[in-house]
Amino acid sequence: MRDDGIYVSVPAEPEHRRTVSDVMVETMTNWGVTKVFGMVGHSNLGLLLTNASLGKISKEQRDGQLAVWQTALHNPNFAEYARMCGALGIRVAKIDELDAALAHEGPALVEVMQDPLLL
């Protein structure tokens, strides 16, 4: 109770649910990593859109009627990396696979493969 006689209620903090970020931090800590730059997000679901290229730059090169140059990437399998960290990792290549991937309860990373020409 405050000094002016008004009762103040503080709601209980909700139970923490493990997130993809939690799993990644635990794994990196276990591997001895002490500094991480650029880690964002605290959701339970990581959604990664990948097209194995610097797609926006490629699009600008095509729009300018230039040759697409130095934009191809050789990305790792991010879904496999998530599984190595202890989360569920799902790679989605077809739209009909997406609903099942998004339905998982718990830490998950869904890697959605995209066509770089469809940007």
N, C-alpha and C positions, 0 to 999 in steps of 0.2 A: 504494500500500500504506500502511496506517495504521501508527502507531508500534508497535502491539501485534502486528504481523505478520499481521493479517487483511486479506485482499484485499477491496476494495469495488468493485463494478461499477455504473456508471451507464449505464442504457440510452440509446441514441441517441434524440434527439428525432425523432418522426415528421415526415415531410415535411408542410409546411403546405399545405392545400388552400384555395383561395379560397372565401370564403363570401359570402352576401348582404351581410353587414355590411361586408366588405372592399370590395365594389363600391360600396356607398353612401358609405363614407368617402372612397374615391378620387375619386368624382364630386363630393362636396361640397367636398373639398380643391381640386379643379380649378376649381370655381366660386367659390372664395375664402371659403368658410365657415370660420370659425375657432372657433366655439363651437357645440356641439350638446348639448342636454339631452334625456334620456330615451331614448337609443339603447341597446338591450339585445340580447343574443343573439349567438352566434357560430356558429350552425349553418349548414350549406350550404343549407338549405331554410327559407324563411320561409313560414309558413302563416298567412294573414290571414283571419279570419272576419268578414264584413261584412254588415250588414242595413239599412244606410242609415237607422238610427235609434238612439236611445238605448234599445235594446231592453229592458234590465232595468227602466228607469224606466217605460217604456210598460206593461210587464207589471204592475208594481206599481200603476200607475194603473188598469188594467183590473181587477185583482184587488180593488181598493178600490171598484169600481163608479164610478169617476170618468171624466170625459172625458179622452182621451189628448191632452195639451197640450204643445206645444213640444218634441217629441222627434224630429221628422223631421230627418235630416241630408242634406246634398247633398255626398256624398263624391266625391273625385276617383277616377279609374280607377287603382287602385294597381298593377295589373298593367302598365299602360302606363307608369307612373312607373318601375317596375323596369326595363322595356326601355330607357327613356331613360337610365338609369344604367348600362346595359351588361349587366344580368343578364337571364335569361329571366323573363318575366312571363306568367303564365297566369291567365285568369279562368275559373272553373269555375261553371257555372250548373246542371248536372245531375250527379247522383251517378255516372253511368257515365263521366263525363269525368275523374273524380278519379284513377283508377289511372294513366292516361297522364301526367297532370300530375305525379304524385309519382315517376315513374320517371326523370325527367331527372337526369343526372349533372352536377353543376356548380352554380354559384350560380343560385338560382331563387326567385321569390316566387309562391306560389299563392294567389290571391284567391278565396275560396269565398263565393259569394253565398248568403245565408240569408234565409229568410222570418222577419221579426220577430215574427210571430204564433206561431211554433213554439218560442219560448223556454220 
